[in-house]
């Protein structure tokens, strides 16, 4: 007979467990976002850590809802690149207009990058 292991889970976009939701060693999964979380304790400090997932890069006219720290968004019409900073919001990093470097979005980096070039890996 097979055993079924169920962990705490949510299918609501942006729902992330709090430190009171999880015990140390317990896992939570958000099936909508495709992300897993654990509770971490270093000394007296407890926090929730996302595991096994990359930061998200979104190319769209509207900023993603419920971003996590480090997620990136490039606005389609202006090509302005922003990174989400927890507690601050979307911070503008660079825009194509007036920008002195090359922006490459794709699976392969520039073969000979120069200072200020930016490559966003789509793999």
KOLZADO-302087 format. One record per residue (C-alpha): residue number from 1; x, y, z. Coordinates in steps of 0.001 Angstrom, whole numbers, plus 500000, padded with zeros to 6 digits. Layout:
% residues N
<r NUM; <X; Y; Z>>
...
END
This chain:
% residues 123
<r 1; <500000; 500000; 500000>>
<r 2; <501398; 503403; 498990>>
<r 3; <501724; 506204; 501503>>
<r 4; <500599; 509738; 500684>>
<r 5; <502538; 512615; 502200>>
<r 6; <500713; 515929; 502208>>
<r 7; <502363; 519200; 503108>>
<r 8; <500824; 522563; 503844>>
<r 9; <499726; 524036; 500556>>
<r 10; <497850; 526886; 498926>>
<r 11; <496631; 527522; 495396>>
<r 12; <496226; 531280; 495914>>
<r 13; <498579; 533573; 493961>>
<r 14; <500941; 535401; 496311>>
<r 15; <500099; 533451; 499450>>
<r 16; <503353; 532803; 501299>>
<r 17; <503476; 531178; 504752>>
<r 18; <504471; 533200; 507793>>
<r 19; <506829; 532039; 510537>>
<r 20; <503805; 531156; 512681>>
<r 21; <502357; 528968; 509884>>
<r 22; <505306; 526534; 509782>>
<r 23; <507306; 524516; 512287>>
<r 24; <511046; 523990; 511726>>
<r 25; <511447; 521206; 509152>>
<r 26; <507947; 521658; 507756>>
<r 27; <507439; 522421; 504036>>
<r 28; <504739; 524543; 502393>>
<r 29; <503905; 524611; 498683>>
<r 30; <502050; 527228; 496670>>
<r 31; <500737; 525272; 493692>>
<r 32; <499607; 528401; 491823>>
<r 33; <503050; 530040; 492006>>
<r 34; <504958; 526737; 491730>>
<r 35; <507100; 527592; 494749>>
<r 36; <508116; 525801; 497964>>
<r 37; <508935; 527359; 501313>>
<r 38; <510606; 526290; 504567>>
<r 39; <511061; 527909; 507949>>
<r 40; <514682; 528807; 508694>>
<r 41; <516187; 529596; 512100>>
<r 42; <519617; 531178; 512556>>
<r 43; <520306; 531859; 516186>>
<r 44; <517214; 533647; 517444>>
<r 45; <516082; 534845; 514006>>
<r 46; <513347; 532908; 512202>>
<r 47; <512348; 533516; 508582>>
<r 48; <510538; 531917; 505660>>
<r 49; <512821; 530928; 502778>>
<r 50; <511804; 530079; 499231>>
<r 51; <513527; 526895; 498060>>
<r 52; <514064; 525260; 494703>>
<r 53; <512844; 528097; 492520>>
<r 54; <514430; 530843; 490501>>
<r 55; <513531; 534474; 490513>>
<r 56; <511005; 535331; 487850>>
<r 57; <511610; 537511; 484795>>
<r 58; <508439; 538992; 483295>>
<r 59; <508201; 540901; 480019>>
<r 60; <504781; 542576; 480007>>
<r 61; <502944; 545915; 480039>>
<r 62; <501812; 545401; 483635>>
<r 63; <503996; 544570; 486640>>
<r 64; <503461; 541074; 488056>>
<r 65; <501163; 540784; 491031>>
<r 66; <502625; 539424; 494270>>
<r 67; <506321; 539505; 493282>>
<r 68; <509061; 538135; 495508>>
<r 69; <512328; 539837; 496383>>
<r 70; <514651; 539755; 493347>>
<r 71; <511968; 539204; 490686>>
<r 72; <512549; 541237; 487518>>
<r 73; <510050; 542970; 485216>>
<r 74; <510692; 544670; 481880>>
<r 75; <507885; 546924; 480697>>
<r 76; <507104; 546046; 477049>>
<r 77; <506476; 549473; 475574>>
<r 78; <509334; 551360; 477270>>
<r 79; <511854; 548513; 477781>>
<r 80; <512498; 549746; 481325>>
<r 81; <513894; 547045; 483611>>
<r 82; <512938; 546937; 487294>>
<r 83; <513788; 544592; 490165>>
<r 84; <511404; 544009; 493049>>
<r 85; <512915; 544953; 496413>>
<r 86; <511062; 543660; 499472>>
<r 87; <509655; 546564; 501480>>
<r 88; <510409; 549108; 498748>>
<r 89; <508615; 547864; 495631>>
<r 90; <509717; 547931; 492002>>
<r 91; <513075; 549710; 491607>>
<r 92; <514100; 550911; 488139>>
<r 93; <517430; 549372; 487131>>
<r 94; <517994; 550373; 483528>>
<r 95; <516176; 551554; 480443>>
<r 96; <517140; 551082; 476804>>
<r 97; <516759; 554791; 476067>>
<r 98; <519974; 556521; 477113>>
<r 99; <521507; 553259; 478344>>
<r 100; <525114; 552710; 477316>>
<r 101; <525217; 548894; 477493>>
<r 102; <523644; 546059; 475519>>
<r 103; <520669; 544185; 476882>>
<r 104; <520460; 540534; 475785>>
<r 105; <517445; 538422; 476670>>
<r 106; <517894; 534784; 475672>>
<r 107; <519520; 531448; 476456>>
<r 108; <523030; 532468; 475311>>
<r 109; <525187; 535267; 476789>>
<r 110; <527054; 537748; 474649>>
<r 111; <530366; 536164; 473532>>
<r 112; <532391; 539296; 474401>>
<r 113; <530433; 541418; 476888>>
<r 114; <531440; 544995; 477626>>
<r 115; <531075; 547078; 480761>>
<r 116; <527369; 547775; 481492>>
<r 117; <526103; 544905; 479301>>
<r 118; <523244; 542950; 480843>>
<r 119; <522234; 539379; 479971>>
<r 120; <518981; 537848; 481193>>
<r 121; <519078; 534059; 480871>>
<r 122; <515747; 532659; 479663>>
<r 123; <516668; 529023; 480393>>
END
